[in-house]
Amino acid sequence: MSATQVLLIVVPVLVVLAVVVIYLTTRSSDAAGLGRLSRETKARDAAVGLTASDDIEMVTGREVEKAAVLARIGGDIVPVQDAPAPIEPWTPPDLEALGVTRRQFLNRASIGLMGLGLAGFGAASLAFLWPKAGGGFGSSVKLGTIADVNKVLASSQPAVNFAYYSDAQTYIQPFPAEALEAAKLVYDERIWPGLEAGYVALWQKCPHLGCKVPECGTSQWFECPCHGSQYNRVGEKKLGPTPRGMDRFPITIEGEDLIVNTGVVIIGPTPGVNTTNQGKEGPSCTTGPGHG
Ligand code: FES
């Protein structure tokens, strides 16, 4: 799954989570139901013979207080009539002085904190998943001029004909011109510009279980040390448990520069694809199914 696809999933999920949190923290209290018997309670009362007429009349706290005062003074409460006071001229309230209730404060604080948490989590997710704009794996990486790449191919260690670029997690391999016609029949056209220029960019990750696949100077193949999968010099499957050839990236040539787009992974060729007919050129470097 590409980073863009992951983003398309993560962003809507974060939005839905934010909406749910805001809804849960701002909805009106369930206190509206206080003082009423639930359906289950009424059912239990009915089961033991209580009817609605047997319900205890609900008395508010204010009524209890009033009854206690009446009992203490032994009569009815007579409100004291103050002399009429002059009417104060109305002045608008000072909004600063009004303040907020404790409920409002707690609601706003919880919404604010959850919002901050969600925003931080979302920003961290986006920063992690967003294709890098400044180079490095996951973006377009300029590897140097074609002359630079050819120099690496000619002098690379431990095996010549393999050019490894750790920043891009990529091998830039020479692709023979005589194999171009066969390659265009089986390969995604996004890698054709690289093939036409004489190169193929292979992702270092083994399609079997993800180990880094090193080159072998003697066999001139790629040989995975984990479970013995082997690939020819252009990453086509030759031996082992791997389900396909090595995955690859599009190459573009801009002027003299060779640029590999590691943000676009093109799935490796199916087993049996063999465009170069390159056989093993010497002993293997690893033990396993292809050792020899
Ligand atoms: S990870 Fe490479 S063969 Fe298993």
Boltz pocket constraint, residues with backbone or C-beta under 6 A from the ligand:
constraints:
  - pocket:
      binder: B
      contacts: [[A, 206], [A, 207], [A, 208], [A, 209], [A, 210], [A, 211], [A, 224], [A, 225], [A, 226], [A, 227], [A, 228], [A, 229], [A, 240], [A, 241], [A, 242]]
      max_distance: 6.0
